[in-house]
Amino acid sequence: SKITLTHISSGINAEYGVVKMRFRFRGGEDCPDWVLAEISTISKLSSVKLKLFCIQILNHIEEENVKYELFTKLIDGGAFTASDIKGLIAGLTFILQSALRYDVEASSLDNELQQLGFPKEHAGALTKAYTDHSQKARDAIRRASLRYPPPKLQWSVDHISSSSEHGKIEEPLINLKINDTPCRLTLDKLDVLLTELRAASKCIKSVKL
């Protein structure tokens, strides 16, 4: 989005004389136009209901399928269409996920939301929910960021007394095939591999978002 507010620090387009806003909760990028378009709908919620919306989003941020009934119960069904509710959820989820991902301080988030056009009370309500109920969401995002498909693993053991490649062999050889990549290990090399994998697993578990 491009606007004419020159007091926002950012790059200036000399040809058009406009300023592109950049936000910490977006990692230094501009806010998408579709999110800006949802702010008018978000502002129609009371600040109390907005906070409840944000709490529900933060508590269910890891779930792929949104449970819309949780949100429709929070508002007057006649005041918002199904499309409005989906837009509210999508816009608020985007803002909260971005703020969590870039670990933005509450004060910065509150200020930037007001720059985007949030009423002060609404910015405060969202920020309050972000401050008080974000830990579960942080843990969920951290788990999702470290989640990879399990490798395809095949293995077998050969007990060979000697070979032209390895000479005299006093111990078994372990044949591994990981995601179609084959390798052959001695017991010593297997021990080294297991030690390194355990160390990597420990490091991953210690990571905090």
Phi and psi in degrees as GROMACS dihedral restraints (atoms count N, CA, C in turn):
[ dihedral_restraints ]
;  ai    aj    ak    al  type     phi  dphi    fc
    3     4     5     6     1  -128.9    20    10
    4     5     6     7     1   130.2    20    10
    6     7     8     9     1  -133.7    20    10
    7     8     9    10     1   178.0    20    10
    9    10    11    12     1  -106.0    20    10
   10    11    12    13     1    16.2    20    10
   12    13    14    15     1   -79.7    20    10
   13    14    15    16     1   102.2    20    10
   15    16    17    18     1   -81.4    20    10
   16    17    18    19     1    -5.4    20    10
   18    19    20    21     1   -82.3    20    10
   19    20    21    22     1    -7.9    20    10
   21    22    23    24     1   -84.3    20    10
   22    23    24    25     1   127.1    20    10
   24    25    26    27     1   -72.8    20    10
   25    26    27    28     1   123.0    20    10
   27    28    29    30     1  -176.7    20    10
   28    29    30    31     1  -176.8    20    10
   30    31    32    33     1   -78.6    20    10
   31    32    33    34     1   141.0    20    10
   33    34    35    36     1  -106.3    20    10
   34    35    36    37     1   131.5    20    10
   36    37    38    39     1   -87.0    20    10
   37    38    39    40     1   107.6    20    10
   39    40    41    42     1   -66.4    20    10
   40    41    42    43     1   -32.7    20    10
   42    43    44    45     1   -67.1    20    10
   43    44    45    46     1   -42.7    20    10
   45    46    47    48     1  -101.3    20    10
   46    47    48    49     1   -10.7    20    10
   48    49    50    51     1    65.2    20    10
   49    50    51    52     1    35.6    20    10
   51    52    53    54     1  -122.3    20    10
   52    53    54    55     1   165.8    20    10
   54    55    56    57     1  -118.5    20    10
   55    56    57    58     1   134.3    20    10
   57    58    59    60     1   -96.5    20    10
   58    59    60    61     1   118.4    20    10
   60    61    62    63     1   -76.3    20    10
   61    62    63    64     1   143.7    20    10
   63    64    65    66     1  -128.0    20    10
   64    65    66    67     1   140.4    20    10
   66    67    68    69     1  -128.4    20    10
   67    68    69    70     1   141.9    20    10
   69    70    71    72     1   -64.7    20    10
   70    71    72    73     1   -37.6    20    10
   72    73    74    75     1   -70.4    20    10
   73    74    75    76     1    -8.5    20    10
   75    76    77    78     1  -108.1    20    10
   76    77    78    79     1    13.5    20    10
   78    79    80    81     1    68.6    20    10
   79    80    81    82     1    30.1    20    10
   81    82    83    84     1    88.5    20    10
   82    83    84    85     1     6.3    20    10
   84    85    86    87     1  -102.7    20    10
   85    86    87    88     1   169.3    20    10
   87    88    89    90     1   -76.2    20    10
   88    89    90    91     1   162.6    20    10
   90    91    92    93     1   -87.5    20    10
   91    92    93    94     1   132.7    20    10
   93    94    95    96     1   -58.9    20    10
   94    95    96    97     1   148.5    20    10
   96    97    98    99     1   -61.3    20    10
   97    98    99   100     1   -35.3    20    10
   99   100   101   102     1   -67.2    20    10
  100   101   102   103     1   -31.2    20    10
  102   103   104   105     1   -70.6    20    10
  103   104   105   106     1   -42.4    20    10
  105   106   107   108     1   -58.9    20    10
  106   107   108   109     1   -37.0    20    10
  108   109   110   111     1   -67.1    20    10
  109   110   111   112     1   -23.4    20    10
  111   112   113   114     1   -84.3    20    10
  112   113   114   115     1   -11.6    20    10
  114   115   116   117     1   -63.7    20    10
  115   116   117   118     1   -36.5    20    10
  117   118   119   120     1   -63.9    20    10
  118   119   120   121     1   -36.8    20    10
  120   121   122   123     1   -71.1    20    10
  121   122   123   124     1   -41.7    20    10
  123   124   125   126     1   -59.3    20    10
  124   125   126   127     1   -37.9    20    10
  126   127   128   129     1   -68.2    20    10
  127   128   129   130     1   -17.1    20    10
  129   130   131   132     1   -75.8    20    10
  130   131   132   133     1   -20.1    20    10
  132   133   134   135     1   -72.5    20    10
  133   134   135   136     1   149.9    20    10
  135   136   137   138     1   -70.3    20    10
  136   137   138   139     1   157.6    20    10
  138   139   140   141     1   -63.3    20    10
  139   140   141   142     1   -31.5    20    10
  141   142   143   144     1   -67.1    20    10
  142   143   144   145     1   -46.2    20    10
  144   145   146   147     1   -69.7    20    10
  145   146   147   148     1   -32.8    20    10
  147   148   149   150     1   -61.6    20    10
  148   149   150   151     1   -42.4    20    10
  150   151   152   153     1   -62.0    20    10
  151   152   153   154     1   -41.5    20    10
  153   154   155   156     1   -64.6    20    10
  154   155   156   157     1   -39.3    20    10
  156   157   158   159     1   -57.6    20    10
  157   158   159   160     1   -48.8    20    10
  159   160   161   162     1   -64.0    20    10
  160   161   162   163     1   -38.6    20    10
  162   163   164   165     1   -63.0    20    10
  163   164   165   166     1   -43.5    20    10
  165   166   167   168     1   -61.9    20    10
  166   167   168   169     1   -42.6    20    10
  168   169   170   171     1   -62.8    20    10
  169   170   171   172     1   -45.6    20    10
  171   172   173   174     1   -64.8    20    10
  172   173   174   175     1   -34.2    20    10
  174   175   176   177     1   -77.4    20    10
  175   176   177   178     1   -17.4    20    10
  177   178   179   180     1  -125.8    20    10
  178   179   180   181     1    23.0    20    10
  180   181   182   183     1   -67.1    20    10
  181   182   183   184     1   -21.6    20    10
  183   184   185   186     1   -83.4    20    10
  184   185   186   187     1   -17.8    20    10
  186   187   188   189     1   -77.9    20    10
  187   188   189   190     1   133.8    20    10
  189   190   191   192     1   -74.5    20    10
  190   191   192   193     1   -38.7    20    10
  192   193   194   195     1   -96.5    20    10
  193   194   195   196     1   116.9    20    10
  195   196   197   198     1   -73.2    20    10
  196   197   198   199     1   132.3    20    10
  198   199   200   201     1   -92.4    20    10
  199   200   201   202     1    90.0    20    10
  201   202   203   204     1   -64.0    20    10
  202   203   204   205     1   -26.5    20    10
  204   205   206   207     1   -64.1    20    10
  205   206   207   208     1   -27.1    20    10
  207   208   209   210     1   -64.0    20    10
  208   209   210   211     1   -30.6    20    10
  210   211   212   213     1   -90.8    20    10
  211   212   213   214     1   -36.4    20    10
  213   214   215   216     1   -64.8    20    10
  214   215   216   217     1   -26.9    20    10
  216   217   218   219     1   -70.5    20    10
  217   218   219   220     1   -19.9    20    10
  219   220   221   222     1   -85.1    20    10
  220   221   222   223     1   -16.0    20    10
  222   223   224   225     1  -130.6    20    10
  223   224   225   226     1   167.3    20    10
  225   226   227   228     1   -73.0    20    10
  226   227   228   229     1   113.6    20    10
  228   229   230   231     1   -58.2    20    10
  229   230   231   232     1   -28.2    20    10
  231   232   233   234     1   -76.0    20    10
  232   233   234   235     1   -19.1    20    10
  234   235   236   237     1   -85.2    20    10
  235   236   237   238     1   -20.2    20    10
  237   238   239   240     1  -133.1    20    10
  238   239   240   241     1   136.3    20    10
  240   241   242   243     1   -80.2    20    10
  241   242   243   244     1   169.2    20    10
  243   244   245   246     1   -60.5    20    10
  244   245   246   247     1   -36.7    20    10
  246   247   248   249     1   -65.6    20    10
  247   248   249   250     1   -39.0    20    10
  249   250   251   252     1   -60.0    20    10
  250   251   252   253     1   -45.9    20    10
  252   253   254   255     1   -64.5    20    10
  253   254   255   256     1   -42.0    20    10
  255   256   257   258     1   -63.4    20    10
  256   257   258   259     1   -38.6    20    10
  258   259   260   261     1   -66.4    20    10
  259   260   261   262     1   -40.7    20    10
  261   262   263   264     1   -58.7    20    10
  262   263   264   265     1   -48.6    20    10
  264   265   266   267     1   -63.7    20    10
  265   266   267   268     1   -44.7    20    10
  267   268   269   270     1   -63.5    20    10
  268   269   270   271     1   -44.9    20    10
  270   271   272   273     1   -65.9    20    10
  271   272   273   274     1   -45.8    20    10
  273   274   275   276     1   -68.1    20    10
  274   275   276   277     1   -38.7    20    10
  276   277   278   279     1   -62.0    20    10
  277   278   279   280     1   -42.8    20    10
  279   280   281   282     1   -60.4    20    10
  280   281   282   283     1   -46.8    20    10
  282   283   284   285     1   -63.1    20    10
  283   284   285   286     1   -47.2    20    10
  285   286   287   288     1   -67.5    20    10
  286   287   288   289     1   -42.7    20    10
  288   289   290   291     1   -62.9    20    10
  289   290   291   292     1   -41.9    20    10
  291   292   293   294     1   -64.1    20    10
  292   293   294   295     1   -43.1    20    10
  294   295   296   297     1   -63.2    20    10
  295   296   297   298     1   -40.4    20    10
  297   298   299   300     1   -66.7    20    10
  298   299   300   301     1   -43.3    20    10
  300   301   302   303     1   -62.0    20    10
  301   302   303   304     1   -38.4    20    10
  303   304   305   306     1   -99.0    20    10
  304   305   306   307     1     8.3    20    10
  306   307   308   309     1    50.5    20    10
  307   308   309   310     1    51.8    20    10
  309   310   311   312     1   -78.0    20    10
  310   311   312   313     1   139.1    20    10
  312   313   314   315     1   -68.6    20    10
  313   314   315   316     1   148.6    20    10
  315   316   317   318     1   -58.4    20    10
  316   317   318   319     1   -40.9    20    10
  318   319   320   321     1   -64.6    20    10
  319   320   321   322     1   -39.4    20    10
  321   322   323   324     1   -67.1    20    10
  322   323   324   325     1   -41.8    20    10
  324   325   326   327     1   -62.9    20    10
  325   326   327   328     1   -44.3    20    10
  327   328   329   330     1   -58.9    20    10
  328   329   330   331     1   -45.3    20    10
  330   331   332   333     1   -64.5    20    10
  331   332   333   334     1   -43.1    20    10
  333   334   335   336     1   -70.9    20    10
  334   335   336   337     1   -33.5    20    10
  336   337   338   339     1   -63.3    20    10
  337   338   339   340     1   -39.6    20    10
  339   340   341   342     1   -67.6    20    10
  340   341   342   343     1   -34.0    20    10
  342   343   344   345     1   -63.2    20    10
  343   344   345   346     1   -33.6    20    10
  345   346   347   348     1   -73.4    20    10
  346   347   348   349     1   -18.5    20    10
  348   349   350   351     1   118.1    20    10
  349   350   351   352     1     4.7    20    10
  351   352   353   354     1   -66.4    20    10
  352   353   354   355     1   135.6    20    10
  354   355   356   357     1   -58.9    20    10
  355   356   357   358     1   151.2    20    10
  357   358   359   360     1   -56.6    20    10
  358   359   360   361     1   -43.5    20    10
  360   361   362   363     1   -64.4    20    10
  361   362   363   364     1   -37.1    20    10
  363   364   365   366     1   -70.7    20    10
  364   365   366   367     1   -40.1    20    10
  366   367   368   369     1   -62.3    20    10
  367   368   369   370     1   -40.7    20    10
  369   370   371   372     1   -65.7    20    10
  370   371   372   373     1   -38.0    20    10
  372   373   374   375     1   -66.0    20    10
  373   374   375   376     1   -44.7    20    10
  375   376   377   378     1   -64.0    20    10
  376   377   378   379     1   -43.5    20    10
  378   379   380   381     1   -64.1    20    10
  379   380   381   382     1   -36.8    20    10
  381   382   383   384     1   -64.8    20    10
  382   383   384   385     1   -43.8    20    10
  384   385   386   387     1   -63.7    20    10
  385   386   387   388     1   -41.3    20    10
  387   388   389   390     1   -60.9    20    10
  388   389   390   391     1   -40.5    20    10
  390   391   392   393     1   -71.6    20    10
  391   392   393   394     1   -42.9    20    10
  393   394   395   396     1   -88.2    20    10
  394   395   396   397     1   -21.7    20    10
  396   397   398   399     1  -129.8    20    10
  397   398   399   400     1    24.3    20    10
  399   400   401   402     1   -91.2    20    10
  400   401   402   403     1   -15.8    20    10
  402   403   404   405     1   -62.7    20    10
  403   404   405   406     1   -44.6    20    10
  405   406   407   408     1   -60.9    20    10
  406   407   408   409     1   -41.2    20    10
  408   409   410   411     1   -66.8    20    10
  409   410   411   412     1   -39.3    20    10
  411   412   413   414     1   -60.0    20    10
  412   413   414   415     1   -44.8    20    10
  414   415   416   417     1   -62.8    20    10
  415   416   417   418     1   -38.8    20    10
  417   418   419   420     1   -65.6    20    10
  418   419   420   421     1   -44.5    20    10
  420   421   422   423     1   -65.4    20    10
  421   422   423   424     1   -38.1    20    10
  423   424   425   426     1   -63.3    20    10
  424   425   426   427     1   -43.2    20    10
  426   427   428   429     1   -63.5    20    10
  427   428   429   430     1   -41.1    20    10
  429   430   431   432     1   -66.6    20    10
  430   431   432   433     1   -37.3    20    10
  432   433   434   435     1   -70.1    20    10
  433   434   435   436     1   -21.9    20    10
  435   436   437   438     1  -103.7    20    10
  436   437   438   439     1     9.8    20    10
  438   439   440   441     1   -93.5    20    10
  439   440   441   442     1   119.6    20    10
  441   442   443   444     1  -124.0    20    10
  442   443   444   445     1   154.1    20    10
  444   445   446   447     1   -61.0    20    10
  445   446   447   448     1   139.6    20    10
  447   448   449   450     1   -63.1    20    10
  448   449   450   451     1   140.6    20    10
  450   451   452   453     1   -69.0    20    10
  451   452   453   454     1   152.3    20    10
  453   454   455   456     1   -85.9    20    10
  454   455   456   457     1   115.1    20    10
  456   457   458   459     1  -120.0    20    10
  457   458   459   460     1   129.3    20    10
  459   460   461   462     1  -128.0    20    10
  460   461   462   463     1   146.3    20    10
  462   463   464   465     1  -151.5    20    10
  463   464   465   466     1   157.0    20    10
  465   466   467   468     1  -155.7    20    10
  466   467   468   469     1   164.3    20    10
  468   469   470   471     1  -124.4    20    10
  469   470   471   472     1   129.6    20    10
  471   472   473   474     1  -111.1    20    10
  472   473   474   475     1   133.6    20    10
  474   475   476   477     1  -111.6    20    10
  475   476   477   478     1   100.6    20    10
  477   478   479   480     1  -117.4    20    10
  478   479   480   481     1   132.8    20    10
  480   481   482   483     1   -77.4    20    10
  481   482   483   484     1   -31.8    20    10
  483   484   485   486     1  -163.4    20    10
  484   485   486   487     1   158.0    20    10
  486   487   488   489     1  -154.9    20    10
  487   488   489   490     1   158.7    20    10
  489   490   491   492     1   -66.9    20    10
  490   491   492   493     1   -26.7    20    10
  492   493   494   495     1   -81.6    20    10
  493   494   495   496     1   -43.0    20    10
  495   496   497   498     1  -109.8    20    10
  496   497   498   499     1    -3.5    20    10
  498   499   500   501     1    70.8    20    10
  499   500   501   502     1  -146.6    20    10
  501   502   503   504     1   -72.5    20    10
  502   503   504   505     1   130.8    20    10
  504   505   506   507     1  -121.8    20    10
  505   506   507   508     1   124.9    20    10
  507   508   509   510     1  -102.4    20    10
  508   509   510   511     1    -0.4    20    10
  510   511   512   513     1  -144.5    20    10
  511   512   513   514     1   164.8    20    10
  513   514   515   516     1   -66.8    20    10
  514   515   516   517     1   157.6    20    10
  516   517   518   519     1  -112.2    20    10
  517   518   519   520     1   134.8    20    10
  519   520   521   522     1  -100.3    20    10
  520   521   522   523     1   123.5    20    10
  522   523   524   525     1   -96.8    20    10
  523   524   525   526     1   118.0    20    10
  525   526   527   528     1  -113.6    20    10
  526   527   528   529     1   144.6    20    10
  528   529   530   531     1  -134.3    20    10
  529   530   531   532     1   106.8    20    10
  531   532   533   534     1  -111.0    20    10
  532   533   534   535     1   114.6    20    10
  534   535   536   537     1    49.8    20    10
  535   536   537   538     1    49.0    20    10
  537   538   539   540     1    70.3    20    10
  538   539   540   541     1    10.3    20    10
  540   541   542   543     1  -106.3    20    10
  541   542   543   544     1   111.5    20    10
  543   544   545   546     1   -85.7    20    10
  544   545   546   547     1   151.1    20    10
  546   547   548   549     1  -154.6    20    10
  547   548   549   550     1   157.9    20    10
  549   550   551   552     1  -125.3    20    10
  550   551   552   553     1   129.9    20    10
  552   553   554   555     1  -127.3    20    10
  553   554   555   556     1   144.5    20    10
  555   556   557   558     1   -81.5    20    10
  556   557   558   559     1   171.6    20    10
  558   559   560   561     1   -62.1    20    10
  559   560   561   562     1   -37.7    20    10
  561   562   563   564     1   -62.8    20    10
  562   563   564   565     1   -44.4    20    10
  564   565   566   567     1   -68.3    20    10
  565   566   567   568     1   -33.2    20    10
  567   568   569   570     1   -64.8    20    10
  568   569   570   571     1   -40.5    20    10
  570   571   572   573     1   -61.0    20    10
  571   572   573   574     1   -41.4    20    10
  573   574   575   576     1   -63.4    20    10
  574   575   576   577     1   -44.5    20    10
  576   577   578   579     1   -60.5    20    10
  577   578   579   580     1   -45.5    20    10
  579   580   581   582     1   -63.3    20    10
  580   581   582   583     1   -39.6    20    10
  582   583   584   585     1   -62.5    20    10
  583   584   585   586     1   -42.6    20    10
  585   586   587   588     1   -69.4    20    10
  586   587   588   589     1   -37.2    20    10
  588   589   590   591     1   -66.1    20    10
  589   590   591   592     1   -40.1    20    10
  591   592   593   594     1   -63.8    20    10
  592   593   594   595     1   -40.5    20    10
  594   595   596   597     1   -64.9    20    10
  595   596   597   598     1   -41.1    20    10
  597   598   599   600     1   -64.1    20    10
  598   599   600   601     1   -42.2    20    10
  600   601   602   603     1   -61.4    20    10
  601   602   603   604     1   -41.0    20    10
  603   604   605   606     1   -64.6    20    10
  604   605   606   607     1   -40.3    20    10
  606   607   608   609     1   -64.8    20    10
  607   608   609   610     1   -42.0    20    10
  609   610   611   612     1   -62.3    20    10
  610   611   612   613     1   -42.9    20    10
  612   613   614   615     1   -66.4    20    10
  613   614   615   616     1   -25.1    20    10
  615   616   617   618     1   -84.3    20    10
  616   617   618   619     1    -9.7    20    10
  618   619   620   621     1   -69.8    20    10
  619   620   621   622     1   134.3    20    10
  621   622   623   624     1  -121.1    20    10
  622   623   624   625     1   134.8    20    10
